[in-house]
């Protein structure tokens, strides 16, 4: 499978970052990871129309060959990566899939973050009761105890770091999560680690 952004998703993100000087500078200078960050942040506030459905959500899903109604958190990450690839000509080693745990296991080990994740790293959670399923989001900052992220298919709003990590939600949201690679989070998901997209 290849990661291929739909032309309408390019138009969508072009419009969202049109007045973002950092994004435009990143395109000109081929700063691919910064462009990925800016594209992801620009999508904050996009909402579903129905569960896992809506015009923008369905564009995200198309990037990795999924369809209306499928879980879309990883498809959102893949869309923003594909946008950055298209605009800079640089290619991510991140495995192309809409399934979080497939991306985690099939992306080269060299892309796993060894220390603290920097902005643009991709967090991967695994369901404890369904090991092949998970959730993802893009890190904005991390202090070693917690991190802020942008996530698709999540609930909007700032969450307490001891709150449950939810996979489902109604849009692209800003979150606050714990860094805990050894103990299950509250709820049914555990953070597996972070991947460097570029």
Secondary structure, DSSP 8 states (H G I E B T S, - for coil): ------HHHHHHHHHHHTT-HHHHHHHHTT-HHHHHHHHHHHTTT-B-SBTTBSHHHHHHHHTTT--TTS--HHHHHHHHHHHHHHHH-----S---S-HHHHHHHS-GGGB-SSS--TT-EEEEEESSSTT-EEEEEEEEE-SSEEEEEEEEE--S---TTS---S--SEEEEEEEE--SSS--SSSEEEEEEE---
